[in-house]
Amino acid sequence: MPRSCVVLVFFLSFFFHLDITTRSGLKKVHTNFNVIYNRIDNAYQKNMGNYKIRGGIVGIFAKMCVDSILRNKLFEKGVLLF
């Protein structure tokens, strides 16, 4: 991943108050998944013309997929496709 994408994912994670770099942070995302997902999805929908923001959000989802439970929840929401 290019450095600019890493910085953007970090910034968006900070903006959404997410810690997706630690196991304890991912557990907090488990607990509040629906609220967090809705905030991220709303930002994605509001920025359809901004490929950088949308790419950063995809990067957040990719980092969330490290955790199998979060990956399954994203799959259930239709974010991930087989």
C-alpha positions as CSV (number, residue, x, y, z in Angstrom):
1,M,0.0,0.0,0.0
2,P,1.5,3.4,-0.9
3,R,2.5,5.6,2.0
4,S,-0.2,8.2,1.1
5,C,-2.9,5.5,1.5
6,V,-1.5,4.4,4.8
7,V,-1.6,8.0,6.1
8,L,-5.2,8.4,4.8
9,V,-6.3,5.2,6.5
10,F,-4.7,6.4,9.7
11,F,-6.3,9.8,9.5
12,L,-9.8,8.3,8.7
13,S,-9.4,5.9,11.6
14,F,-8.6,8.8,13.9
15,F,-11.6,10.7,12.5
16,F,-13.9,7.8,13.1
17,H,-12.4,7.1,16.6
18,L,-11.2,3.7,15.6
19,D,-8.3,1.7,16.8
20,I,-7.9,-1.0,14.2
21,T,-4.3,-1.7,14.9
22,T,-4.6,-3.6,18.2
23,R,-6.6,-6.6,19.3
24,S,-8.3,-4.5,22.0
25,G,-9.2,-1.9,19.5
26,L,-10.8,-4.5,17.2
27,K,-12.8,-5.8,20.2
28,K,-14.2,-2.4,20.7
29,V,-15.3,-2.3,17.0
30,H,-17.0,-5.7,17.6
31,T,-19.0,-4.2,20.5
32,N,-20.2,-1.1,18.5
33,F,-20.0,-2.6,15.0
34,N,-23.4,-1.4,13.7
35,V,-22.9,2.2,14.9
36,I,-19.3,2.3,13.5
37,Y,-20.4,0.7,10.2
38,N,-23.2,3.2,9.8
39,R,-20.9,6.2,10.4
40,I,-18.3,4.8,7.9
41,D,-21.0,3.9,5.3
42,N,-22.6,7.4,5.6
43,A,-19.2,9.0,4.9
44,Y,-18.7,6.6,2.0
45,Q,-22.1,7.5,0.5
46,K,-21.6,11.3,1.0
47,N,-18.2,11.2,-0.8
48,M,-19.1,9.2,-3.9
49,G,-17.1,11.7,-6.0
50,N,-14.0,11.6,-3.8
51,Y,-12.0,8.5,-4.7
52,K,-9.4,9.2,-2.0
53,I,-11.9,9.2,0.9
54,R,-13.6,6.1,-0.6
55,G,-10.3,4.4,-1.0
56,G,-9.3,5.2,2.6
57,I,-12.6,3.7,3.8
58,V,-11.9,0.6,1.7
59,G,-8.5,0.5,3.5
60,I,-10.3,0.6,6.9
61,F,-12.5,-2.3,5.9
62,A,-9.4,-4.2,4.7
63,K,-7.8,-3.7,8.1
64,M,-11.0,-4.8,9.8
65,C,-10.9,-8.0,7.8
66,V,-7.8,-9.1,9.7
67,D,-10.3,-10.1,12.4
68,S,-12.5,-13.0,11.3
69,I,-15.6,-11.9,13.2
70,L,-15.4,-8.4,11.7
71,R,-14.8,-9.9,8.3
72,N,-17.9,-12.0,8.6
73,K,-19.9,-8.9,9.7
74,L,-18.7,-6.9,6.7
75,F,-19.6,-9.8,4.5
76,E,-23.1,-9.9,6.0
77,K,-23.5,-6.1,5.3
78,G,-22.6,-6.7,1.6
79,V,-19.2,-4.9,1.8
80,L,-17.3,-8.1,0.8
81,L,-18.3,-10.3,-2.1
82,F,-17.3,-13.9,-2.9
